[in-house]
Amino acid sequence: MSIRFKLEYWKDGPWLVGRLPQVPGVFSQGATLEELEDNIRDAYRMMVEEEAIPISVPVQTKEIEVPA
């Protein structure tokens, strides 16, 4: 099964840098669009695998304000 995401990317010097806006934290880069796509897929897989690992310590959250 596959999931489709929108890849946003831009040129940064010699690199193409991209992200999946629907999945916060999934960023990567590549010398070509094909390499960027492969790297983004790897970054997504790592993110999914990391989330599947049970956390052995309690996680806390707190809302904070950030100036606009």
Backbone as ProteinMPNN parsed JSONL, in Angstrom:
{"seq_chain_A": "MSIRFKLEYWKDGPWLVGRLPQVPGVFSQGATLEELEDNIRDAYRMMVEEEAIPISVPVQTKEIEVPA", "coords_chain_A": {"N_chain_A": [[0.837, -1.181, 0.0], [0.474, 2.243, -0.71], [0.992, 5.654, 0.25], [0.09, 8.9, -0.68], [1.788, 11.973, -0.796], [2.226, 15.517, -0.832], [5.076, 16.96, -2.14], [6.987, 19.632, -1.268], [9.418, 21.726, -2.631], [12.565, 23.477, -3.049], [15.225, 25.453, -4.425], [18.425, 25.614, -3.023], [21.278, 26.985, -3.11], [23.486, 24.709, -4.531], [21.789, 22.62, -4.015], [18.64, 20.832, -3.953], [16.079, 21.303, -1.771], [13.659, 19.854, 0.311], [10.341, 19.193, 1.666], [7.72, 17.435, 3.404], [4.79, 18.792, 3.794], [2.528, 17.805, 5.068], [3.493, 16.098, 6.946], [4.991, 16.916, 9.631], [8.4, 17.664, 10.255], [9.614, 16.058, 8.38], [12.071, 16.488, 6.33], [14.465, 16.932, 3.699], [17.27, 16.739, 1.392], [18.741, 16.946, -1.894], [20.88, 16.394, -4.743], [19.665, 16.177, -7.16], [16.276, 16.121, -8.425], [15.271, 13.526, -8.384], [17.013, 12.295, -6.518], [16.374, 13.814, -4.244], [13.675, 13.025, -3.92], [14.024, 10.282, -3.297], [15.483, 10.57, -0.906], [13.629, 11.94, 0.688], [11.651, 9.989, 0.902], [13.102, 8.099, 2.417], [13.508, 9.638, 4.756], [10.864, 9.901, 5.597], [10.231, 7.191, 6.113], [12.029, 6.694, 8.236], [10.954, 8.434, 10.139], [8.427, 7.286, 10.588], [9.179, 4.758, 11.567], [10.505, 5.547, 13.896], [8.407, 6.624, 15.385], [7.03, 4.324, 15.919], [8.448, 3.034, 17.84], [8.201, 2.126, 21.178], [7.99, 4.445, 23.824], [9.936, 4.628, 26.668], [9.982, 6.306, 28.806], [8.005, 8.702, 30.6], [6.34, 11.16, 28.665], [6.027, 14.626, 28.572], [3.949, 17.487, 27.978], [3.623, 20.95, 27.11], [2.026, 24.002, 26.585], [3.236, 26.823, 24.865], [3.936, 30.307, 24.276], [4.748, 32.0, 21.272], [6.252, 34.756, 19.829], [4.61, 36.515, 17.204]], "CA_chain_A": [[0.0, 0.0, 0.0], [1.21, 3.509, -0.779], [0.332, 6.894, 0.659], [0.582, 10.006, -1.51], [2.011, 13.245, -0.12], [2.718, 16.606, -1.673], [6.453, 17.343, -1.857], [7.349, 21.024, -1.545], [10.877, 21.799, -2.724], [13.135, 24.733, -3.523], [16.66, 25.439, -4.695], [19.245, 26.271, -2.009], [22.623, 26.804, -3.647], [23.494, 23.593, -5.488], [20.891, 21.573, -3.54], [17.19, 20.927, -3.88], [15.664, 21.013, -0.403], [12.229, 19.607, 0.277], [9.653, 18.76, 2.872], [6.353, 16.971, 3.275], [4.077, 19.659, 4.731], [1.53, 17.039, 5.809], [4.194, 15.311, 7.966], [5.995, 17.799, 10.218], [9.688, 17.084, 10.586], [10.189, 15.297, 7.269], [12.825, 17.364, 5.435], [15.678, 16.343, 3.162], [17.86, 17.462, 0.272], [19.357, 16.104, -2.911], [21.5, 17.112, -5.857], [18.674, 16.128, -8.242], [14.917, 15.892, -7.931], [15.152, 12.089, -8.102], [17.707, 12.032, -5.26], [15.558, 14.413, -3.2], [12.514, 12.165, -3.7], [14.499, 9.095, -2.579], [15.857, 10.97, 0.452], [12.389, 12.254, 1.416], [11.038, 8.688, 1.236], [13.886, 7.564, 3.531], [13.215, 10.444, 5.944], [9.516, 9.526, 6.033], [10.311, 5.847, 6.706], [12.68, 6.82, 9.54], [10.01, 9.08, 11.046], [7.398, 6.306, 10.928], [9.814, 3.75, 12.409], [10.796, 6.158, 15.185], [7.152, 6.756, 16.113], [6.557, 2.993, 16.282], [9.221, 2.557, 18.989], [7.565, 2.564, 22.421], [8.778, 5.343, 24.663], [10.017, 4.014, 27.984], [9.869, 7.33, 29.84], [6.82, 9.53, 30.363], [6.522, 12.371, 27.88], [5.179, 15.709, 29.042], [3.733, 18.559, 27.014], [3.309, 22.257, 27.677], [1.792, 25.016, 25.565], [4.039, 28.035, 25.046], [3.652, 31.374, 23.329], [5.852, 32.408, 20.419], [5.871, 36.017, 19.2], [4.275, 36.433, 15.766]], "C_chain_A": [[0.887, 1.251, 0.0], [0.341, 4.649, -0.283], [0.93, 7.997, -0.196], [0.665, 11.276, -0.658], [2.442, 14.273, -1.151], [4.137, 16.949, -1.213], [6.628, 18.808, -2.236], [8.873, 21.078, -1.605], [11.312, 23.118, -3.33], [14.64, 24.555, -3.686], [17.371, 26.204, -3.578], [20.703, 26.038, -2.393], [22.585, 25.665, -4.654], [22.468, 22.504, -5.151], [19.429, 21.882, -3.809], [16.823, 20.475, -2.471], [14.159, 20.828, -0.424], [11.677, 19.159, 1.609], [8.286, 18.204, 2.499], [5.527, 17.789, 4.269], [3.029, 18.923, 5.561], [2.158, 16.233, 6.946], [5.295, 16.184, 8.564], [7.271, 17.048, 10.574], [10.324, 16.278, 9.474], [10.752, 16.287, 6.254], [13.98, 16.564, 4.866], [16.204, 17.215, 2.037], [18.439, 16.464, -0.706], [19.934, 16.967, -4.012], [20.565, 17.169, -7.059], [17.294, 15.912, -7.632], [14.724, 14.415, -7.575], [15.82, 11.731, -6.764], [16.921, 12.615, -4.085], [14.357, 13.527, -2.89], [12.913, 10.907, -2.923], [14.815, 9.432, -1.122], [14.629, 11.314, 1.301], [11.682, 10.958, 1.808], [11.77, 8.049, 2.421], [13.581, 8.306, 4.829], [11.832, 10.096, 6.496], [9.545, 8.161, 6.719], [10.955, 5.903, 8.1], [11.742, 7.44, 10.567], [8.953, 8.076, 11.51], [7.972, 5.237, 11.852], [10.076, 4.294, 13.805], [9.531, 6.262, 16.022], [6.631, 5.402, 16.572], [7.304, 2.433, 17.491], [8.555, 3.055, 20.267], [8.517, 3.42, 23.252], [8.765, 4.793, 26.082], [9.951, 5.031, 29.117], [8.643, 8.176, 29.556], [7.18, 10.805, 29.591], [5.541, 13.414, 28.389], [5.019, 16.731, 27.932], [3.396, 19.841, 27.766], [3.079, 23.206, 26.514], [2.634, 26.237, 25.896], [3.622, 29.069, 24.02], [4.925, 31.706, 22.556], [5.426, 33.717, 19.764], [5.63, 35.843, 17.717], [5.162, 37.325, 14.953]], "O_chain_A": [[1.931, 1.281, 0.651], [-0.885, 4.61, -0.387], [2.141, 8.028, -0.415], [-0.253, 11.604, 0.093], [2.961, 13.928, -2.213], [4.365, 17.199, -0.029], [6.438, 19.18, -3.394], [9.547, 20.537, -0.729], [10.548, 23.789, -4.026], [15.236, 23.621, -3.149], [16.967, 27.313, -3.227], [21.289, 25.014, -2.041], [21.734, 25.658, -5.543], [22.298, 21.562, -5.925], [19.029, 23.044, -3.883], [17.214, 19.392, -2.037], [13.455, 21.571, -1.108], [12.405, 18.803, 2.536], [7.765, 18.471, 1.416], [5.56, 17.509, 5.467], [2.679, 19.377, 6.651], [1.444, 15.736, 7.817], [6.416, 16.193, 8.057], [7.23, 15.946, 11.12], [11.47, 15.851, 9.608], [10.023, 16.846, 5.434], [14.43, 15.605, 5.493], [15.666, 18.286, 1.757], [18.607, 15.286, -0.389], [19.535, 18.116, -4.197], [20.65, 18.083, -7.879], [17.172, 15.56, -6.458], [14.082, 14.097, -6.574], [15.268, 10.964, -5.976], [16.814, 11.974, -3.039], [14.048, 13.298, -1.721], [12.213, 10.51, -1.991], [14.464, 8.679, -0.213], [14.594, 11.015, 2.495], [11.171, 10.843, 2.922], [11.13, 7.517, 3.329], [13.415, 7.685, 5.879], [11.646, 10.005, 7.71], [8.953, 7.99, 7.785], [10.488, 5.245, 9.03], [11.728, 7.029, 11.727], [8.624, 8.025, 12.695], [7.32, 4.848, 12.821], [9.891, 3.583, 14.792], [9.563, 6.02, 17.228], [5.86, 5.338, 17.529], [6.852, 1.466, 18.103], [8.36, 4.258, 20.437], [9.708, 3.126, 23.353], [7.7, 4.521, 26.635], [9.871, 4.643, 30.283], [8.272, 8.354, 28.396], [8.206, 11.434, 29.851], [4.366, 13.12, 28.609], [5.867, 16.826, 27.045], [2.943, 19.809, 28.91], [3.854, 23.216, 25.557], [2.736, 26.64, 27.054], [3.018, 28.73, 23.003], [6.027, 31.695, 23.105], [4.337, 33.784, 19.194], [6.356, 35.111, 17.045], [5.025, 37.384, 13.731]]}, "name": "protein", "num_of_chains": 1, "seq": "MSIRFKLEYWKDGPWLVGRLPQVPGVFSQGATLEELEDNIRDAYRMMVEEEAIPISVPVQTKEIEVPA"}
